[in-house]
Amino acid sequence: MNFIHTADVHWGFTPDSSKPWSRERAQAIKDTFAQIITRARDLEVNFLFISGDLFHRQPLLKDLKELNYLFSTIPFVHVVLIAGNHDRIRPNSSLYSFSWCSNVTYFMNEEMQSVYFEDCNTEVHGFSYHTSEITDNRIDDVMVPDDSRIHILMAHGGDVSHLPFSREALAASKFSYVALGHIHKPEILTELKVVFPGSPEPLDKTEVGNHGVYYGEINPVTRRTEVLKFLPLCKSQYIPLAVNITPQTTSLELELKISQVINMKGSHHIYRFRIRGKRNPAIEFNLENLASKFRISEIIDDSEPEYDFNALFAEHPGDMIGFYISALQKPDMSPVEKKALYYGIHALLHTTDERS
């Protein structure tokens, strides 16, 4: 038996909503999910497991129709879904009156249920969220029948507010595979068995690295997962980078340096830069031009002006500058204290320059 495991698609979400590329990111979520359907067809899998948060919020009828069309293009694949905390099933949900195509199984109940797929000798267990939180552990003690079937558990959670569980208990269970959702980073908790696929597309700047889905194969005789491969699919990655500078670095030089890094790694990715090192106190970096050229979500300037505080104190022993240095400068200063010293000296020197 073979399958694709995904979760946390968040269809309908718009990442980076305040950025110029937000619409493209919203479309990328849909395009990448369409790629998952294509992979399911090309790999001729038996199952597509979607472990919650297929939708970012309660789906509208048009959303259900769009997804149902995609599922209809892979009629030989058993599509099995559960609802997560974001797309939890509400009393007025369109899901209650919607008719999915024949290859789709949606676990609508908030209590554990199972469906047996005879053609694959596989029984799938799961349940859906009907509330925003589930604080009790509902899956560690799920009994797996001692039979010849392949047993799959689908669940959405992994933190104290969303279905807390014991990875050791799941690892020791008789399930052939535990298809989890909720955590957006791909992670194999137990080798070849208890797995978070992560979100197919990264959804904010904290979700760094590659994203995609897992493809797996289960031996029908041993009923063990023997193959588990991560399939990268995302159109863009969030990439954090540090750029080191010196007191000789100019604003134009820094801009060219960042541009070279982006062109090397790919302008379709989204970047978060952190500037580190010592800079000339007279230099102010103007990087607005970069924001118009590339997808840069944030530039954090952690650089420090290279002041010679001993020389400054010698020049200003009896004025505000000297007093400020003696009051704030000390060994082992915290980052906040350093910034207060730097900003204060910069402002005082600027004021002195204007008065001279």
C-alpha positions as MATLAB code, in Angstrom:
seq = 'MNFIHTADVHWGFTPDSSKPWSRERAQAIKDTFAQIITRARDLEVNFLFISGDLFHRQPLLKDLKELNYLFSTIPFVHVVLIAGNHDRIRPNSSLYSFSWCSNVTYFMNEEMQSVYFEDCNTEVHGFSYHTSEITDNRIDDVMVPDDSRIHILMAHGGDVSHLPFSREALAASKFSYVALGHIHKPEILTELKVVFPGSPEPLDKTEVGNHGVYYGEINPVTRRTEVLKFLPLCKSQYIPLAVNITPQTTSLELELKISQVINMKGSHHIYRFRIRGKRNPAIEFNLENLASKFRISEIIDDSEPEYDFNALFAEHPGDMIGFYISALQKPDMSPVEKKALYYGIHALLHTTDERS';
ca = [
       0.000    0.000    0.000;
       1.338    3.457   -0.830;
       0.194    6.926    0.137;
       0.842   10.661    0.237;
       0.486   12.375    3.608;
      -0.184   16.120    3.849;
      -1.770   18.540    6.313;
      -2.078   22.243    7.132;
      -2.678   23.383    3.568;
      -4.646   26.423    4.818;
      -6.513   26.927    1.545;
      -7.848   30.502    1.558;
      -5.059   31.987    3.653;
      -3.044   35.016    2.473;
       0.504   34.943    3.889;
       2.388   38.237    4.263;
      -0.864   40.158    3.801;
       0.854   43.550    4.063;
       3.483   42.750    1.428;
       3.329   43.317   -2.364;
       3.681   39.575   -3.009;
       0.793   38.494   -0.750;
      -1.573   37.600   -3.605;
       1.080   35.417   -5.199;
       1.588   33.598   -1.898;
      -2.162   32.983   -1.547;
      -2.230   31.529   -5.055;
       0.889   29.464   -4.346;
      -1.010   27.618   -1.601;
      -3.618   26.539   -4.153;
      -1.091   25.784   -6.875;
       0.999   23.618   -4.574;
      -2.042   21.679   -3.447;
      -2.865   21.067   -7.109;
       0.695   19.713   -7.412;
      -0.045   17.296   -4.574;
      -2.998   15.978   -6.574;
      -0.721   15.617   -9.611;
       1.852   13.700   -7.562;
      -0.861   11.405   -6.209;
      -1.897   10.642   -9.781;
       1.633   10.214  -11.167;
       2.769    8.007   -8.273;
      -0.482    6.001   -8.481;
      -0.918    6.052   -4.728;
      -3.708    4.229   -2.943;
      -4.349    6.986   -0.400;
      -4.077   10.735    0.053;
      -4.232   11.503    3.786;
      -5.061   15.129    4.713;
      -4.621   15.466    8.473;
      -6.534   18.657    9.245;
      -6.544   22.355    8.340;
      -7.048   21.784    4.648;
      -8.891   25.107    4.894;
      -7.727   28.163    6.810;
     -11.233   28.831    8.079;
     -14.728   27.409    7.681;
     -14.914   26.631    3.959;
     -17.408   28.299    1.682;
     -19.377   26.276   -0.829;
     -17.146   27.519   -3.660;
     -14.071   26.233   -1.804;
     -15.625   22.810   -1.399;
     -16.487   22.687   -5.097;
     -12.938   23.624   -6.128;
     -11.383   20.970   -3.913;
     -13.953   18.380   -4.927;
     -13.074   18.966   -8.577;
      -9.398   18.324   -7.832;
     -10.273   15.116   -5.958;
     -12.422   13.987   -8.888;
      -9.339   14.032  -11.139;
      -7.787   11.168   -9.123;
     -10.763    8.768   -8.877;
      -8.535    5.755   -8.130;
      -7.061    7.426   -4.999;
      -8.827    7.166   -1.644;
      -8.809   10.735   -0.278;
      -9.273   10.699    3.499;
      -9.698   13.945    5.474;
     -10.137   15.175    9.003;
     -10.840   18.751   10.166;
      -8.306   20.577   12.318;
      -8.677   23.503   14.679;
      -8.730   26.117   11.894;
     -11.300   24.390    9.670;
     -13.192   22.816   12.573;
     -16.728   21.725   11.774;
     -19.284   24.271   12.961;
     -23.063   23.731   13.274;
     -23.764   25.826   10.170;
     -20.987   24.324    8.054;
     -21.584   23.746    4.342;
     -19.944   20.368    4.855;
     -23.168   18.919    6.265;
     -25.032   19.324    2.977;
     -22.108   18.863    0.573;
     -21.751   15.727   -1.540;
     -18.146   14.725   -2.103;
     -17.130   12.595   -5.061;
     -17.070    8.863   -4.432;
     -13.357    8.560   -3.647;
     -13.477   11.047   -0.726;
     -13.962    9.997    2.895;
     -14.377   12.835    5.415;
     -14.343   11.887    9.109;
     -16.977   14.384   10.267;
     -17.516   13.044   13.802;
     -15.770   14.517   16.832;
     -15.447   11.010   18.240;
     -13.003    8.465   16.867;
     -14.324    6.441   13.943;
     -12.826    4.182   11.296;
     -13.426    3.093    7.727;
     -12.168   -0.116    6.137;
     -10.981    0.008    2.522;
     -11.190   -3.569    1.369;
      -9.274   -3.127   -1.899;
      -6.180   -2.074    0.094;
      -6.879   -4.126    3.236;
      -6.494   -0.880    5.168;
      -8.513    0.539    8.034;
      -8.169    4.278    8.667;
      -9.019    5.807   12.067;
      -9.653    9.478   12.783;
     -11.918   12.264   14.002;
     -12.471   15.970   13.387;
     -12.353   19.101   15.516;
     -15.680   20.693   16.406;
     -14.079   23.162   18.839;
     -11.069   25.455   18.560;
      -9.155   23.494   21.199;
      -8.877   19.919   22.414;
      -6.946   19.760   25.663;
      -7.391   16.073   26.482;
      -5.336   13.224   25.060;
      -7.688   11.179   22.918;
      -5.298    9.060   20.882;
      -2.691    7.390   23.119;
      -5.101    4.665   24.221;
      -6.813    3.959   20.898;
      -7.086    0.193   20.609;
      -5.873   -1.365   17.367;
      -7.602   -4.658   16.522;
      -5.277   -7.635   16.340;
      -6.084   -8.607   12.777;
      -4.388   -8.794    9.384;
      -5.322   -5.263    8.319;
      -3.069   -2.256    7.848;
      -4.175    0.335   10.430;
      -3.649    4.082    9.936;
      -4.315    6.779   12.553;
      -5.048   10.357   11.464;
      -4.865   13.101   14.110;
      -4.363   16.853   14.362;
      -2.507   18.307   17.329;
       0.638   18.076   19.361;
       0.589   20.947   21.868;
      -1.144   21.494   25.214;
      -4.181   23.190   23.641;
      -4.527   20.924   20.622;
      -4.679   17.208   21.301;
      -1.582   16.623   23.459;
      -0.182   13.133   23.045;
       2.760   10.937   23.966;
       5.057   10.159   21.068;
       6.280    7.108   22.966;
       2.741    5.749   23.230;
       2.109    6.258   19.523;
       5.449    4.675   18.656;
       4.542    1.625   20.722;
       1.051    1.334   19.219;
       0.126   -1.233   16.587;
      -0.654    1.386   13.960;
       1.314    0.966   10.766;
       1.482    4.728   10.337;
       0.324    7.781   12.314;
      -0.524   10.679    9.965;
      -0.356   13.844   12.063;
      -1.134   17.486   11.359;
      -0.987   20.886   13.127;
       2.791   21.447   13.351;
       3.868   23.295   10.205;
       7.449   22.017   10.159;
       8.111   18.577    8.611;
       9.171   16.186   11.341;
       9.425   12.430   11.790;
       8.801   11.789   15.488;
       9.357    8.054   15.254;
      11.287    6.493   12.409;
       8.959    5.626    9.498;
       5.835    5.790   11.661;
       4.733    8.947   13.575;
       5.004   11.899   11.211;
       4.184   15.587   10.797;
       4.407   16.472    7.080;
       4.378   20.223    7.801;
       2.515   22.724    5.660;
       3.045   22.223    1.902;
       3.758   25.957    1.567;
       5.431   27.934    4.372;
       2.899   30.347    5.826;
       5.032   32.952    7.607;
       8.635   34.054    8.089;
       9.193   31.677   11.013;
       8.523   28.603    8.839;
      11.956   28.357    7.278;
      13.372   25.544    5.177;
      11.838   23.360    2.512;
       8.181   22.331    2.627;
       6.222   19.605    0.878;
       4.605   16.233    1.621;
       5.595   12.691    2.576;
       5.291    9.690    0.290;
       5.157    6.300    1.986;
       4.906    2.585    1.262;
       3.606   -0.036    3.698;
       4.392   -3.720    3.299;
       1.051   -5.585    3.115;
       2.523   -8.652    4.828;
       4.496   -7.116    7.709;
       2.144   -4.094    7.801;
       5.167   -1.882    8.491;
       6.115    1.329    6.739;
       9.180    0.438    4.685;
       9.565    3.576    2.562;
       9.091    7.184    3.652;
      10.321   10.006    1.432;
       9.934   13.763    1.751;
       8.815   15.360   -1.518;
       9.699   19.086   -1.685;
       6.907   21.011   -3.412;
       6.801   24.587   -2.133;
       7.164   27.433   -4.598;
       9.007   29.704   -2.156;
      10.977   29.382    1.065;
      11.488   31.843    3.886;
      15.248   32.201    4.186;
      16.928   33.925    7.167;
      20.415   35.266    6.436;
      23.064   37.195    8.346;
      25.168   39.799    6.546;
      28.432   40.807    8.170;
      29.768   44.330    7.786;
      32.844   46.333    8.817;
      33.366   50.046    9.526;
      34.471   50.338    5.901;
      31.174   48.993    4.503;
      29.146   51.601    2.617;
      25.403   51.646    2.051;
      25.837   50.868   -1.655;
      28.255   48.037   -0.897;
      25.780   46.461    1.531;
      22.965   46.773   -1.012;
      25.074   45.047   -3.676;
      26.093   42.337   -1.214;
      22.488   41.534   -0.335;
      21.470   41.621   -4.007;
      24.183   39.097   -4.879;
      23.003   36.709   -2.163;
      19.398   36.919   -3.339;
      20.301   36.424   -7.004;
      22.387   33.383   -6.066;
      19.725   31.717   -3.913;
      16.714   32.783   -5.999;
      14.604   35.912   -6.167;
      11.394   33.864   -5.816;
      12.229   33.152   -2.157;
      11.404   35.492    0.747;
      14.259   36.811    2.846;
      14.855   38.061    6.359;
      18.236   39.738    6.743;
      20.109   40.464    9.947;
      22.991   42.943    9.692;
      25.868   42.214   12.073;
      29.238   43.761   12.850;
      30.700   47.200   13.429;
      29.808   50.138   11.209;
      31.079   53.637   10.683;
      28.964   55.878   12.966;
      28.603   58.382   10.123;
      27.043   55.757    7.824;
      23.278   55.205    7.701;
      22.208   52.275    5.578;
      19.431   53.086    3.130;
      18.023   49.790    1.878;
      14.621   50.930    0.600;
      15.732   50.240   -2.963;
      16.097   46.544   -2.112;
      12.486   46.314   -0.946;
      11.293   47.413   -4.390;
      13.420   44.784   -6.161;
      13.120   41.665   -4.020;
      10.913   39.811   -1.556;
      12.414   40.979    1.710;
      10.091   40.560    4.666;
      12.388   42.161    7.206;
      15.841   43.696    7.650;
      17.058   43.722   11.249;
      20.013   46.004   11.895;
      22.025   44.540   14.765;
      25.188   46.367   13.723;
      26.970   48.568   16.229;
      28.563   51.950   15.511;
      32.300   51.843   16.140;
      32.634   54.700   18.620;
      35.906   55.315   20.445;
      34.305   56.100   23.794;
      37.645   56.804   25.503;
      38.521   59.422   22.891;
      35.011   60.922   23.044;
      35.163   61.169   26.831;
      38.581   62.837   26.599;
      37.100   65.431   24.206;
      33.969   66.025   26.305;
      34.915   65.502   29.974;
      32.648   68.226   31.310;
      29.613   68.261   29.030;
      26.563   66.071   28.438;
      28.435   63.682   26.136;
      31.034   62.876   28.774;
      28.394   62.588   31.481;
      26.294   60.248   29.297;
      29.266   57.974   28.578;
      30.299   57.755   32.241;
      26.703   57.082   33.322;
      25.910   54.315   30.829;
      29.154   52.637   29.819;
      30.100   49.563   31.832;
      31.518   46.069   31.275;
      29.201   43.317   30.026;
      26.462   45.619   28.771;
      23.209   44.045   27.594;
      22.079   44.586   23.973;
      19.430   47.062   25.195;
      21.986   49.014   27.240;
      24.348   49.112   24.274;
      21.645   50.482   22.008;
      20.733   53.127   24.579;
      24.372   54.207   24.715;
      24.812   54.228   20.942;
      21.546   56.027   20.195;
      22.154   58.572   22.919;
      25.682   59.369   21.781;
      24.525   59.591   18.169;
      21.807   62.074   19.122;
      24.148   64.147   21.293;
      26.871   64.279   18.639;
      24.295   65.230   16.023;
      23.044   68.050   18.269;
      26.621   69.216   18.880;
      27.326   69.250   15.154;
      24.229   71.350   14.472;
      25.201   73.912   17.138;
      28.817   74.268   16.038;
];
